[in-house]
Amino acid sequence: MAIIITYDIHSKHVEFKKVMFQLGYKDQVLDQHSKIIYFPNTVLYHPTKTAIEARDDAQAVSKQLSVKLERCISTIWNSWAAIYGEPFN
């Protein structure tokens, strides 16, 4: 089951995302028409994790990087609407 996760941290954003990418998270996804949806800066997608596993991954990565995970919500990627956005540079 696919999920999205959003989080707030005050530092080490690049390092946090790099580790999450190594765990299979992505900052973009294809829609049903093969159009790319670019997520906001602190939102990630995983195709097979549960919401609980995603939260636990974020907690573990923040602990590994010694950064406080201030807020975090993960949920099933099911019914959605999007502004597709542009890739981050």
MARMIMI-697977 format. One record per residue (C-alpha): x, y, z; residue number from 1. Coordinates in steps of 0.05 Angstrom, whole numbers. Example, Ala and Ser with C-alpha at 12.3 -4.5 7.8 and 13.67 -1.06 7.14 Angstrom:
REM MARMIMI-697977
{{246, -90, 156}, 1}
{{273, -21, 143}, 2}
***
This chain:
REM MARMIMI-697977
{{0, 0, 0}, 1}
{{29, 68, -19}, 2}
{{36, 125, 30}, 3}
{{57, 198, 34}, 4}
{{93, 228, 92}, 5}
{{104, 301, 111}, 6}
{{150, 326, 165}, 7}
{{183, 387, 196}, 8}
{{256, 390, 216}, 9}
{{298, 453, 227}, 10}
{{363, 430, 198}, 11}
{{397, 376, 157}, 12}
{{341, 375, 104}, 13}
{{386, 350, 49}, 14}
{{417, 296, 92}, 15}
{{348, 273, 117}, 16}
{{320, 267, 46}, 17}
{{382, 231, 22}, 18}
{{374, 176, 75}, 19}
{{299, 172, 62}, 20}
{{313, 163, -13}, 21}
{{360, 106, 5}, 22}
{{300, 74, 41}, 23}
{{259, 78, -23}, 24}
{{222, 144, -13}, 25}
{{212, 190, -72}, 26}
{{197, 265, -79}, 27}
{{156, 254, -141}, 28}
{{108, 202, -170}, 29}
{{73, 187, -236}, 30}
{{-2, 196, -239}, 31}
{{-47, 148, -276}, 32}
{{-32, 185, -342}, 33}
{{44, 181, -331}, 34}
{{48, 255, -314}, 35}
{{98, 271, -258}, 36}
{{71, 300, -193}, 37}
{{126, 339, -157}, 38}
{{113, 339, -82}, 39}
{{123, 399, -36}, 40}
{{192, 403, -4}, 41}
{{178, 362, 59}, 42}
{{132, 309, 29}, 43}
{{156, 241, 7}, 44}
{{122, 180, -24}, 45}
{{135, 106, -15}, 46}
{{99, 53, -57}, 47}
{{97, -3, -5}, 48}
{{106, 24, 66}, 49}
{{50, 32, 116}, 50}
{{37, 98, 150}, 51}
{{66, 70, 215}, 52}
{{129, 45, 180}, 53}
{{139, 113, 147}, 54}
{{132, 150, 214}, 55}
{{181, 101, 245}, 56}
{{230, 111, 188}, 57}
{{227, 187, 197}, 58}
{{239, 179, 272}, 59}
{{298, 133, 260}, 60}
{{330, 178, 207}, 61}
{{321, 240, 250}, 62}
{{354, 204, 309}, 63}
{{410, 179, 264}, 64}
{{423, 251, 241}, 65}
{{414, 280, 311}, 66}
{{359, 327, 287}, 67}
{{292, 338, 321}, 68}
{{231, 312, 283}, 69}
{{183, 367, 303}, 70}
{{121, 345, 265}, 71}
{{105, 284, 222}, 72}
{{43, 257, 189}, 73}
{{40, 196, 145}, 74}
{{-22, 171, 110}, 75}
{{-47, 124, 56}, 76}
{{-38, 152, -15}, 77}
{{-108, 138, -40}, 78}
{{-155, 194, -62}, 79}
{{-119, 258, -81}, 80}
{{-119, 322, -121}, 81}
{{-55, 358, -140}, 82}
{{-22, 419, -169}, 83}
{{33, 383, -205}, 84}
{{88, 434, -194}, 85}
{{158, 438, -222}, 86}
{{220, 399, -203}, 87}
{{264, 429, -148}, 88}
{{331, 455, -173}, 89}
***
